[in-house]
């Protein structure tokens, strides 16, 4: 009798389950509203209402929509985060929060403290308006600044507004083209303080020797002096160097093609011209030294001849004075 009752109950449960699942299947377009009469989505919660999946306690995982602020936090957070979520902010990860209005915080212990700030990574914070912190152990302390860092176990920070700070102990590679399957650009290697450019002889072709003497003459005709860019404070921002127009007019074309332009000067070309000029000066100096040595030898011979003549005159009872 008991078994029969259980069988009947189980059958009713199975039948009821089938009916429910059938209703769900046939009404997959049905919309549910919470605090609203005319839902416009499968699940529609009234404006300004909070939605929580999980727990707001410290260290608990949650999906928390702060309806009154239009802010969303996903992941694991602290209790205080619930109250400090910025308006229109988004944060996801472990212990992350967008404090500022329209801010974003993603990763692990990432904090976007100021309005329109972005913090992405591990142990990063963006505390200037419109600032961005990406990577690991980097902070922006000033508005409009950007800080990017690797996983090095020390913190790098911006030192002023509208500043860019980058820390990559493995170096930097900027690729602007392809040469024989290898990148063309500039490299700042690990531990280095100056950029390297591709200069391998096996990557070059159509080599032409330069006329050093002609280069020196062109340099002699260039306008060289100090100047400042228009609009900058002349008391603080003065520079030395040539004008791009003069440099291009003098060195912008060889027998094969165009080199550079009349608005900028490529640093590698600038260094190249300097080395050619230095080599030409060395060659001129060596030639002058050789000619000077030849003149010294001739002068020594003349002095020797004069001494011989003086001695001959003396033996004959004559002197230069009496003659």
C-alpha positions as CSV (number, residue, x, y, z in Angstrom):
1,X,0.0,0.0,0.0
2,X,2.8,2.4,0.9
3,X,4.8,1.5,-2.2
4,X,1.6,2.2,-4.3
5,X,1.3,5.6,-2.7
6,X,4.9,6.5,-3.4
7,X,4.6,5.3,-7.0
8,X,1.5,7.5,-7.5
9,X,3.2,10.5,-5.9
10,X,6.2,10.1,-8.1
11,X,4.1,9.8,-11.2
12,X,2.3,13.0,-10.3
13,X,5.6,14.8,-9.7
14,X,7.0,13.6,-13.1
15,X,3.8,14.7,-14.8
16,X,3.8,18.1,-13.2
17,X,7.5,18.5,-14.1
18,X,6.7,17.7,-17.7
19,X,3.9,20.2,-17.8
20,X,6.1,22.9,-16.3
21,X,8.9,22.3,-18.8
22,X,6.5,22.2,-21.6
23,X,5.0,25.5,-20.6
24,X,8.5,27.0,-20.4
25,X,9.4,25.5,-23.8
26,X,6.2,26.8,-25.5
27,X,6.5,30.2,-23.8
28,X,10.2,30.8,-24.2
29,X,9.4,34.4,-25.2
30,X,7.6,35.1,-22.0
31,X,8.9,38.1,-20.0
32,X,9.1,38.5,-16.3
33,X,9.0,41.8,-14.6
34,X,10.0,42.6,-11.0
35,X,8.6,45.8,-9.8
36,X,7.3,46.6,-13.3
37,X,4.0,45.9,-15.0
38,X,5.2,45.8,-18.7
39,X,8.6,44.0,-18.8
40,X,10.7,44.6,-21.9
41,X,13.1,41.8,-21.4
42,X,13.1,38.1,-20.3
43,X,13.9,39.4,-16.8
44,X,13.1,43.1,-16.3
45,X,13.8,44.8,-12.9
46,X,12.4,48.2,-12.2
47,X,14.7,51.2,-12.7
48,X,16.6,52.2,-9.6
49,X,16.3,48.8,-7.9
50,X,19.3,46.8,-6.9
51,X,19.9,43.2,-8.1
52,X,22.1,40.8,-6.2
53,X,23.3,37.3,-7.0
54,X,25.5,36.1,-4.1
55,X,26.4,38.0,-1.0
56,X,27.7,41.5,-0.2
57,X,29.8,40.3,2.7
58,X,33.6,40.7,2.5
59,X,35.4,38.1,0.4
60,X,32.1,36.8,-1.1
61,X,31.5,36.3,-4.8
62,X,28.7,38.4,-6.2
63,X,27.0,39.9,-9.2
64,X,25.7,43.2,-7.9
65,X,23.8,45.7,-10.0
66,X,23.4,49.0,-8.1
67,X,20.3,50.3,-9.7
68,X,20.3,53.7,-8.1
69,X,23.8,54.4,-9.5
70,X,23.7,52.4,-12.7
71,X,26.8,50.6,-11.5
72,X,27.8,46.9,-11.8
73,X,30.3,44.9,-9.7
74,X,31.1,41.3,-10.6
75,X,33.4,38.9,-8.7
76,X,34.8,39.0,-5.2
77,X,34.8,42.3,-3.2
78,X,34.7,43.9,0.2
79,X,31.7,45.0,2.1
80,X,32.6,48.7,1.8
81,X,32.6,48.3,-2.0
82,X,28.9,48.1,-2.0
83,X,28.5,51.7,-0.7
84,X,31.4,53.2,-2.6
85,X,30.5,52.1,-6.1
86,X,30.8,55.1,-8.4
87,X,27.9,56.2,-10.6
88,X,27.9,54.4,-14.0
89,X,31.0,52.4,-13.0
90,X,31.9,48.8,-13.8
91,X,34.2,46.6,-11.9
92,X,35.0,42.9,-12.2
93,X,37.6,40.6,-10.6
94,X,38.9,40.0,-7.2
95,X,38.8,43.1,-4.9
96,X,38.2,45.6,-7.7
97,X,36.1,48.7,-7.7
98,X,35.3,51.7,-9.7
99,X,35.0,54.5,-7.1
100,X,34.8,57.3,-9.7
101,X,31.9,58.2,-11.9
102,X,32.0,56.3,-15.3
103,X,35.1,54.5,-14.1
104,X,36.3,50.9,-14.9
105,X,38.3,48.5,-12.7
106,X,39.2,45.0,-13.8
107,X,41.6,42.3,-12.5
108,X,43.0,41.8,-9.0
109,X,43.1,44.7,-6.5
110,X,42.4,47.2,-9.3
111,X,40.9,50.5,-8.2
112,X,39.6,53.3,-10.4
113,X,39.4,56.1,-7.8
114,X,38.6,59.1,-9.9
115,X,36.0,60.0,-12.5
116,X,36.5,58.5,-16.0
117,X,39.5,56.6,-14.8
118,X,40.5,53.1,-15.8
119,X,42.4,50.5,-13.8
120,X,43.2,47.1,-15.4
121,X,45.6,44.5,-14.0
122,X,47.1,43.5,-10.7
123,X,47.6,45.9,-7.8
124,X,47.0,49.0,-10.0
125,X,45.1,52.2,-9.2
126,X,44.0,55.2,-11.3
127,X,43.4,58.2,-9.1
128,X,43.5,61.1,-11.5
129,X,40.5,62.3,-13.6
130,X,40.7,60.5,-16.9
131,X,43.8,58.6,-16.0
132,X,44.6,55.0,-17.0
133,X,46.6,52.4,-15.1
134,X,47.3,49.0,-16.9
135,X,49.5,46.0,-16.0
136,X,51.0,45.3,-12.6
137,X,52.0,47.5,-9.7
138,X,51.5,50.9,-11.4
139,X,49.6,53.9,-10.2
140,X,48.4,57.2,-11.7
141,X,48.3,60.0,-9.3
142,X,47.5,62.8,-11.7
143,X,44.8,63.7,-14.1
144,X,45.1,62.8,-17.8
145,X,48.1,60.5,-17.0
146,X,48.8,56.9,-18.2
147,X,50.9,54.3,-16.5
148,X,51.6,50.9,-17.9
149,X,53.8,48.3,-16.2
150,X,55.0,44.7,-16.3
151,X,55.0,42.3,-13.4
152,X,58.0,43.7,-11.6
153,X,57.7,43.6,-7.8
154,X,57.9,47.3,-7.3
155,X,55.5,50.2,-8.0
156,X,55.8,52.9,-10.7
157,X,53.8,56.1,-10.5
158,X,53.2,59.1,-12.6
159,X,55.0,62.3,-11.5
160,X,52.7,64.9,-13.1
161,X,49.5,65.6,-15.0
162,X,49.2,64.4,-18.7
163,X,52.2,62.2,-18.3
164,X,53.0,58.8,-19.7
165,X,54.9,56.3,-17.6
166,X,55.9,52.8,-18.8
167,X,58.0,50.1,-17.1
168,X,59.0,47.0,-18.9
169,X,62.2,45.4,-17.6
170,X,62.4,43.2,-20.7
171,X,62.8,46.2,-22.9
172,X,60.7,47.8,-25.7
173,X,60.3,47.0,-29.3
174,X,58.6,49.3,-31.8
175,X,58.1,47.7,-35.2
176,X,57.2,49.9,-38.2
177,X,58.0,47.6,-41.1
178,X,59.3,44.3,-42.4
179,X,62.8,43.5,-43.7
180,X,63.6,40.0,-44.9
181,X,61.0,38.7,-42.5
182,X,62.3,40.7,-39.5
183,X,60.9,43.8,-38.0
184,X,62.1,47.2,-38.8
185,X,61.9,49.9,-36.1
186,X,63.5,50.7,-32.8
187,X,64.5,48.7,-29.8
188,X,65.2,49.8,-26.2
189,X,66.9,46.7,-24.8
190,X,66.7,45.5,-21.2
191,X,68.7,47.8,-18.9
192,X,69.5,50.2,-21.7
193,X,68.9,54.0,-21.8
194,X,69.1,54.7,-25.6
195,X,67.2,53.3,-28.6
196,X,68.8,50.9,-31.1
197,X,67.9,50.9,-34.8
198,X,68.4,48.1,-37.3
199,X,71.8,48.5,-39.0
200,X,72.8,45.0,-39.9
201,X,74.8,45.0,-43.2
202,X,72.9,41.9,-44.4
203,X,69.6,43.9,-44.2
204,X,70.9,46.7,-46.5
205,X,71.4,47.0,-50.3
206,X,72.4,49.6,-53.0
207,X,75.2,51.0,-50.8
208,X,76.7,54.2,-52.1
209,X,79.9,55.8,-50.7
210,X,79.5,59.4,-49.6
211,X,81.7,62.3,-50.7
212,X,82.9,63.6,-47.3
213,X,84.4,66.8,-48.7
214,X,81.0,67.7,-50.4
215,X,79.2,66.9,-47.1
216,X,81.4,69.3,-45.3
217,X,80.8,72.1,-47.8
218,X,77.0,71.5,-47.5
219,X,77.2,71.7,-43.7
220,X,79.2,74.9,-43.9
221,X,76.3,76.5,-45.9
222,X,73.6,75.4,-43.4
223,X,71.8,77.7,-40.9
224,X,73.0,76.4,-37.5
225,X,72.1,78.0,-34.2
226,X,69.6,78.0,-31.3
227,X,65.8,78.3,-31.5
228,X,62.6,77.3,-29.8
229,X,59.3,75.9,-31.1
230,X,56.5,78.5,-31.7
231,X,54.3,78.9,-28.7
232,X,56.8,77.4,-26.2
233,X,58.4,79.5,-23.4
234,X,61.7,80.7,-24.9
235,X,63.2,81.0,-21.4
236,X,62.8,77.2,-20.8
237,X,62.6,75.4,-24.1
238,X,65.5,76.3,-26.3
239,X,67.3,73.9,-28.7
240,X,70.3,73.7,-31.0
241,X,70.3,72.2,-34.5
242,X,69.5,72.6,-38.2
243,X,66.2,73.3,-40.0
244,X,64.6,70.3,-41.6
245,X,64.3,72.3,-44.9
246,X,68.0,72.9,-45.0
247,X,68.9,69.4,-44.0
248,X,66.6,68.0,-46.7
249,X,67.8,70.4,-49.4
250,X,71.4,69.4,-48.6
251,X,71.0,65.6,-48.1
252,X,67.5,64.7,-49.1
253,X,68.5,62.9,-52.3
254,X,71.3,60.6,-53.5
255,X,71.7,59.0,-57.0
256,X,69.0,56.5,-56.2
257,X,66.1,58.0,-54.3
258,X,64.7,60.4,-51.7
259,X,66.0,60.5,-48.1
260,X,63.6,62.0,-45.5
261,X,61.4,65.1,-45.9
262,X,61.5,68.8,-45.3
263,X,59.5,68.7,-42.0
264,X,61.4,66.2,-39.9
265,X,64.9,64.8,-39.5
266,X,65.5,61.1,-39.1
267,X,67.8,60.6,-36.2
268,X,69.7,57.7,-38.0
269,X,70.2,60.0,-41.0
270,X,71.4,62.8,-38.7
271,X,73.9,60.5,-37.0
272,X,75.0,59.2,-40.4
273,X,75.7,62.7,-41.8
274,X,77.7,63.5,-38.6
275,X,79.8,60.4,-38.9
276,X,80.5,61.1,-42.6
277,X,81.5,64.6,-41.7
278,X,83.7,63.4,-38.9
279,X,85.4,60.9,-41.2
280,X,86.0,63.6,-43.8
281,X,87.5,65.9,-41.1
282,X,89.7,63.0,-39.9
283,X,90.9,62.4,-43.5
284,X,91.6,66.1,-44.0
285,X,93.4,66.2,-40.7
286,X,95.6,63.2,-41.6
287,X,96.4,64.9,-45.0
288,X,97.3,68.1,-43.2
289,X,99.5,66.2,-40.8
290,X,101.2,64.5,-43.7
291,X,101.8,67.7,-45.5
292,X,102.9,69.4,-42.3
293,X,105.4,66.6,-41.7
294,X,106.7,66.9,-45.3
295,X,107.2,70.7,-44.8
296,X,109.0,70.1,-41.5
297,X,111.3,67.7,-43.4
298,X,111.9,70.2,-46.1
299,X,112.6,72.9,-43.5
300,X,115.0,70.7,-41.7
301,X,116.9,70.1,-45.0
302,X,117.0,73.8,-45.7
303,X,118.3,74.6,-42.2
304,X,121.0,71.9,-42.8
305,X,122.0,73.4,-46.1
306,X,122.2,76.9,-44.5
307,X,124.5,75.6,-41.8
308,X,126.7,74.0,-44.4
309,X,126.9,77.3,-46.4
310,X,127.8,79.2,-43.2
311,X,130.6,76.8,-42.4
312,X,132.0,77.0,-45.9
313,X,131.9,80.8,-45.8
314,X,133.7,80.8,-42.4
315,X,136.4,78.5,-43.7
316,X,137.0,80.9,-46.6
317,X,137.3,83.9,-44.2
318,X,134.0,85.2,-45.1
319,X,130.9,85.8,-43.0
320,X,127.3,86.4,-43.8
321,X,127.7,89.9,-42.3
322,X,130.7,90.9,-44.5
323,X,129.1,89.5,-47.6
